[in-house]
């Protein structure tokens, strides 16, 4: 099958932060790319038993950005109980969900750059101990990449489009 959404992995290698952010950004971009050219119904279409949808993945990842960078790293209590589910409310449009993800990404990136030092510990503990920004970046990148793979499969089931 023709890969119609392929883009190269980043080659940023100037320093650890630059490389980590480049791969996180790449993973985020891969998720968002899966929505390109789809209508609202296609983004909400349930194709698997778990009822995961493309739009639901974006909703989940928005919550993950808010929770891991906003709450865990920065200690912002507004994000302590964000919705990490995969269900998008009927009244919430695809445009709103996507805009929310873009906003969460911008806020996360600003927090990461403000901290700057990958050895800085989180404001909130993870399993009863603070973790480093390095750990949080690795965790969120892994989570985003895993869901990018889910999104790739869902998109292929919708219209046959593949690629990262």
BELJOTA-V159243 format. One record per pair of residues at least 6 apart in sequence whose ideal C-beta (glycine too) atoms are under 7 Angstrom apart, sorted by sequence separation. I is the first residue (numbers start at 1). J is the second residue. D is the distance in Angstrom with one decimal. If there is no record, write none. Layout:
I_J_D / I_J_D
//
This chain:
12_18_5.0 / 13_19_5.7 / 70_76_4.6 / 155_161_5.3 / 156_162_5.2 / 12_19_5.3 / 46_53_5.7 / 35_43_5.8 / 45_53_6.2 / 71_79_3.9 / 122_130_4.8 / 44_53_5.3 / 70_79_3.9 / 71_80_5.1 / 88_97_5.8 / 121_130_3.8 / 122_131_5.1 / 12_22_3.7 / 43_53_6.7 / 121_131_6.8 / 152_162_6.6 / 43_54_4.9 / 44_55_5.3 / 121_132_6.1 / 10_22_3.8 / 43_55_4.2 / 67_79_5.6 / 120_132_6.7 / 152_164_6.9 / 10_23_6.2 / 66_79_4.2 / 119_132_5.5 / 120_133_5.1 / 118_132_6.1 / 122_136_6.4 / 67_82_5.1 / 118_133_5.0 / 119_134_7.0 / 10_26_5.2 / 66_82_4.6 / 118_134_4.0 / 9_26_6.2 / 67_84_6.6 / 115_133_5.4 / 35_54_5.9 / 63_82_4.2 / 34_54_5.7 / 63_83_5.2 / 64_84_6.4 / 63_84_4.4 / 112_133_6.8 / 60_84_5.9 / 60_85_6.6 / 31_57_6.5 / 60_86_5.0 / 31_58_6.5 / 59_86_6.6 / 5_33_5.3 / 57_86_6.7 / 59_88_4.9 / 31_61_6.3 / 56_86_3.7 / 56_87_6.1 / 56_88_5.6 / 55_88_5.1 / 52_86_5.2 / 70_107_6.6 / 74_111_5.3 / 59_97_5.4 / 62_100_5.0 / 66_104_5.4 / 73_111_6.1 / 55_94_5.7 / 58_97_5.4 / 62_101_4.6 / 65_104_3.9 / 69_108_3.9 / 58_98_6.3 / 61_101_6.4 / 65_105_6.2 / 55_97_5.5 / 62_104_4.8 / 69_111_5.0 / 73_115_7.0 / 58_101_5.0 / 65_108_4.8 / 69_112_6.8 / 44_88_6.8 / 75_123_2.9 / 73_122_5.2 / 74_123_5.9 / 75_124_5.9 / 72_122_5.0 / 73_123_6.5 / 43_94_5.0 / 72_124_4.7 / 71_124_6.0 / 40_94_4.9 / 72_126_6.4 / 73_133_6.3 / 35_98_6.7 / 73_136_5.4 / 72_136_6.3 / 69_136_6.8 / 68_136_5.4 / 68_139_6.6 / 68_140_5.0 / 64_140_6.3 / 28_105_5.8 / 64_143_5.7 / 61_144_6.0 / 61_147_6.0 / 60_147_7.0 / 57_147_5.0 / 21_112_6.6 / 57_150_6.1 / 57_151_5.4 / 54_151_5.7 / 52_150_6.3 / 54_154_5.3 / 17_118_6.0 / 54_155_6.7 / 16_118_5.9 / 47_154_5.9 / 47_157_4.8 / 24_137_6.3 / 31_144_6.5 / 45_158_6.3 / 27_141_5.8 / 24_140_6.4 / 28_144_5.9 / 31_147_6.2 / 42_158_5.3 / 20_137_4.6 / 24_141_4.6 / 27_144_4.0 / 31_148_4.9 / 34_151_4.0 / 23_141_5.7 / 27_145_4.6 / 30_148_4.1 / 34_152_6.5 / 24_144_6.6 / 31_151_5.3 / 38_158_6.9 / 27_148_5.4 / 34_155_4.4 / 30_164_5.2 / 5_161_6.0 / 4_161_5.3 / 5_162_6.9 / 6_163_3.8 / 7_164_6.7 / 4_162_6.9 / 5_163_3.7 / 6_164_6.1 / 1_160_6.5 / 3_162_5.1 / 4_163_5.8 / 3_163_3.5 / 1_162_5.5
//
